[in-house]
């Protein structure tokens, strides 16, 4: 699975990327973290790393989770809910 984040998974509970990453790791997942940098409100020229995020979601905002089955999950609250509902090692 891949978790697309802004600059990292730092910060406290206020940071969306950190909350999504924490929920996944607490559920036993070890996502590949893809740092896309930039900031969603900026023009595309300042967000070249977010091209794949736009292709996946139609938007520049992160975090975005792509599961091992190819499911795209966003925004943060949906990623947190997905992690709670899909702990690592649970039967499919």
C-alpha atoms as one frame of an Amber mdcrd trajectory, in Angstrom:
protein
   0.000   0.000   0.000   1.031   3.592  -0.562   0.231   6.636   1.517   0.738
   9.921  -0.311   1.592  12.732   2.113   2.752  16.345   1.866   6.235  16.701
   3.374   6.088  13.879   5.906   4.217  12.282   8.761   5.350  14.765  11.413
   3.207  16.914  13.616   0.542  16.161  16.107  -3.089  15.229  15.769  -3.680
  18.490  13.865  -1.711  17.291  10.826  -3.794  15.259   8.360  -0.887  13.264
   6.972   0.288  12.333  10.462  -3.225  11.245  11.518  -3.607   9.004   8.482
  -0.159   7.459   8.951  -0.738   6.916  12.687  -4.075   5.186  12.045  -2.489
   2.834   9.516   0.486   1.958  11.717  -1.750   1.477  14.770  -3.755  -0.989
  12.658  -0.533  -2.884  11.935   0.108  -1.626   8.412   3.482  -0.416   7.131
   2.577   1.793   4.164   5.103   3.032   1.643   5.117   6.778   2.331   5.299
   8.887  -0.833   6.173  12.531  -0.146   4.621  14.759  -2.803   5.631  18.110
  -1.253   3.987  21.374  -2.298   0.672  22.634  -0.959  -2.742  21.946  -2.477
  -3.749  25.590  -2.872  -0.713  26.468  -4.981  -0.709  26.377  -8.803   0.404
  23.144 -10.464   3.826  24.601 -11.310   4.570  24.560  -7.555   3.084  21.086
  -7.059   4.797  18.836  -9.622   4.958  15.936  -7.151   1.187  15.894  -6.809
   0.508  14.881 -10.415  -0.121  11.245  -9.453  -2.444  12.346  -6.622  -4.462
  14.381  -9.136  -4.614  11.381 -11.470  -5.900   9.214  -8.599  -8.414  11.620
  -7.067  -8.941  14.597  -9.348  -7.624  16.837  -6.556  -4.226  17.971  -5.236
  -4.999  17.302  -1.565  -3.258  14.671   0.537  -3.202  12.317   2.352  -4.331
   9.685  -0.130  -4.151   5.961   0.514  -3.859   3.410  -2.275  -4.433  -0.067
  -0.867  -2.776  -3.244  -2.096  -5.969  -3.992  -4.057  -5.840  -0.592  -5.791
  -8.626   1.026  -3.773  -8.116   4.791  -3.425  -9.127   6.157  -0.025  -9.293
   9.821   0.986  -9.763  12.198   2.808  -8.139  11.670   6.208 -11.292  10.621
   8.066 -11.926   7.929   5.454  -8.339   6.660   5.729  -8.696   6.460   9.516
 -12.006   4.600   9.177 -10.486   2.242   6.587  -7.552   1.464   8.905  -9.893
   0.660  11.812 -12.052  -1.563   9.607  -9.072  -3.312   7.951  -6.410  -4.186
  10.520  -3.312  -5.895   9.159  -3.483  -9.666   9.307  -7.289  -9.767   9.353
  -8.949 -12.326   7.095  -9.984 -10.880   3.756
